[in-house]
Amino acid sequence: MTRLRRAATLAAALTGTLTALLTPAAAQAAPAACPVVATAPVDTEQARLQDQRTTAFTERSGLRDLLRGFPAALCAARNARQAERVAGAWGRALWQAGVDRAQGRRPSGELPARDDRPLYWTRLAMTVQLARWQPGFDVDPADLRARFEDASRGLDDGFTAAPGVRRIFVSGFDPYGLDTEPRRANPSGAAVLELHGRRITLADGSPAEVRAVLLPVRYGDFDDGVVERAFGPHLSPGPQAADLITSISQGYPGLFTLEAWAGRARSADPATDNTGTLSGGTRQHPVTAPGLDDGPEFIRTTLPTDAMTAVQQPYPVRLNTTVTEIPEGGVDPVDRADGPTPGSRAVAGGGGGYLSNEVAYRSNRLRLDLAPDLPGGHLHTPVLTGLPAQQDRLTAREFEQNEAAIADQVREILRHARF
């Protein structure tokens, strides 16, 4: 709550400045006197902006005004405190622009409104601008980026706390697998952007408000507690407390799965995250993620899976009870179709040993401490297909229809939850 109140206060204080800077007429590059460097070290994720297709997502989506105005806003800061405020406020502005775009309240440019990729690539480009800025006072670059990132992912946002309205908190993910296909999207991101802040009518006729965050596909951010920062305020008593939580990610071809079990381990290597980082864990040698408190090897979902799997169109929805474990006293991993056995060590949950499994484990590990009776779990969407074969094209009718169908079915699955 302290974080949310601070975010609201800072946003209100900077409303006038942001309104001026965010209009297309006022959006501009940094003035000549602004202390920036022509280049700055970039990580693997940021380096993909060298591909013109990735920068086109900003140019062709209506988000270019934020990218143009951000350097000037940074240069207007006169001390570290003001710099922190600018980073947070522009992060929130980017998040709101992404939500407004997805929900049809902002011009979407040439790309479809429901496309999650413009927000991702614009955020990355703005982090490069932040790295290039060289103020004449001491700042903590890592702290500024963290403030910007959290705000631009919805972590500073919250429920309206309207009486009589139930509250659903969800998370999605950035695109990933971008080395092989930089045009790739993530339907979980598209779904949560479209749902954030909206009210839906549940199957029993009662209203519910949905709030969302978008998480990075980066092991380092998970190690630093991004999941706990995102879910924690909504698992503690108070007006921001959720009535149901679920993480969402892209999963298997052709179907949705509700994961019955989340495992404690990382075991996805040689698969890397978006920065090219390995987890350090494999199927044969799983590892426990840094920063996790003591907890069970597997955590079972408490979502109302019977009701949520009733939605079977256009994609089937299944309850996935499989896990991979090392049985008690054993050394080799074993796949189990019906869940873990007593005393075993986790290798992978139903969602594997990557970050989609880990967000489910971390959020529900926190739920066990703070709100053990709360419904919580993980939903995997179908793999999004339909990108055009022509590599210079960013979208196609089939791709847009598939992304919209997945996002619409996510909403229907949530609507049918009983809690």
RAKABEL-V433787 format. One record per pair of residues at least 6 apart in sequence whose C-alpha atoms are under 8 Angstrom apart, sorted by the first residue. I is the first residue (numbers start at 1). J is the second residue. Records with the same first field share a line. If there is no record, write none. Layout:
I=J  J
This chain:
1=233  240
3=156
4=156  157  158
7=88  156  157
10=85  89
11=89  92
14=89
18=89  90
20=26
21=27  69  73
22=65  66  69
23=65
24=65
26=69
27=65  66  68  69
28=65  68  69  72
29=68  69  70  71  72
30=69  70  71  72  75
31=72
34=72  75
35=75  133  134  135  136
36=132  133  134  135
37=132  133  134
38=132
39=132
40=128  131  132
41=131
42=128
43=275
44=274  275  276
45=124  274  275  276
46=124  125  128
48=54  182
49=55  121  124  125
53=182  183  392  394
54=121  182  183
55=121  122
57=111  117  118  121  122
58=64  118  119  121  122
60=109  110  111
61=107  108  109  110  111  112  118
62=106  107  108  109
63=97  118  119  122
64=122
66=94
67=122  125  126
70=90  126  129
71=129  130  133
73=86
74=83  86  87  130  133
75=133  135
77=83  86
78=137
79=137  138
80=137  138  139
83=139  144
84=144  147
87=144  145  147  148
88=147  148  151
89=148  151
90=148  152
91=147  148  149  150  151  152  153
92=148  151  152  153  154  156
93=152
94=119  123  152
95=119  151  152  153  154
96=152
97=106
98=116  118  119  193
99=193  194  196
100=106
101=107  108  113  114
102=113  114  115  116  190  193  194
103=113  114  193  194
104=113
111=395
112=400
114=190  194  400  403  404
115=185  190  400  403
116=185  186  187  189  190  193
117=175  184  185  186
120=174  175
123=149  152
127=145
130=145
131=141
150=156
151=157
153=213  214  215
154=212  213  214
155=213  229  230
157=211
158=211  240
159=167  197  209  210  211  239  240
161=239  240
164=207
165=206  207  208  209
166=206  207  208  209  242  243
167=208  209  210  211  241  242  243  244
168=208  209  210  211  242  243  244  245
169=210  211  212  234  242  243  244  245  246
170=192  210  211  212  213  245  246  247  248
171=192  212  213  214  215  246  247  248
172=188  189  191  192  212  213  214  215  247  248  249
173=186  188  189  214  215  216  217  248  249
174=185  186  189  214  215  216  217
175=184  185  186  189  217
176=184  185  186  217  273  274
177=184  273  274
178=184  274
183=387  394
184=387
185=384
186=249  250  384
187=249  250  381  383  384  403  406  407
188=248  249  250  381  407
189=214  249
190=403  407
191=406  407  408  410  411
192=212  213  214  407
193=212
194=407
195=210  211  212  411
196=210  211  212
197=209  210  211  212
198=209  210  211
199=207  208  209  210
200=207  208  209  210  415
201=207  208  415
202=208  414  415  416  417  418
203=415  416  417  418
204=418
213=230
215=226  227
217=273  274  355
218=273  274  275  277
219=273  277  278  279  355
223=289  290  291
224=291
225=291
227=359  362  363
228=362  363  366
231=363
232=366
233=240  241
234=240  241  242
235=241  242  366  367  370  371
236=370  371
243=374  375  419
244=303  374  375  376  419
245=374  375  376  377
246=360  376  377  378  379
247=356  359  360  363  377  378  379
248=356  378  379  380  381
249=356  378  379  380  381
250=380  381  382  383  384
251=257  351  380  381  382  383
252=380  381  382  383
253=382  383  384
254=315  316  382  383
255=315  316  317  318  381  382
256=315  316  317  318  379  380  381  382
257=317  318  319  320  379  380  381
258=305  309  317  318  319  320  377  378  379  380
259=301  319  320  321  349  350  351  377  378  379  380
260=300  301  319  320  321  322  339  350  377
261=298  299  300  301  321  322  323  339  349  350
262=298  299  300  301  348  349  350  351  357  358  360  361
263=297  298  299  323  346  347  348  349  350  353  357  358  361
264=288  289  296  297  298  346  347  348  349  358  361
265=281  286  287  288  289  297  346  347  348  353  358
266=279  280  281  282  286  287  288  289  347  348  353  354  355  358
267=279  280  281  282  283  284  285  286  287  347  348  352  353  354
268=279  281  282  283  352  353  354
269=278  279  280  281  282  283
270=278  282
271=278
272=278  279
280=286  287
281=287
283=333  347  348
284=332  333
286=346  347
292=362
295=365
297=344  345  346
298=340  346  349  361
299=361  364  365
300=377
301=375  376  377  378
302=374  375  376  377
303=375  376  377  417
304=375  417  418  419
305=319  417
307=416  417  418
308=413  414  416  417
309=317  318  319  413
310=317  416
311=317  409  412  413  416
313=409
314=405  409
315=382  409
320=350
321=337  338  339  350
322=335  336  337  338  339  349  350
323=335  336  337  338  339  340  347  348  349  350  352
324=333  334  335  336  340  346  347  348  349  350
325=333  334  335  336  340  344  345  346  347  348
326=332  333  334  344  345  346  347
327=333  334  341  343  344  345
328=342  343  344  345
333=347
347=353
348=357
349=357
350=357
351=357  380
360=377  378
364=376  377
367=374  376
375=419
381=406  410
382=406
384=399  402  403
385=398  399  402
386=396  397  398  399  400  402
387=394  395  396  398  399
388=394  395  396  399
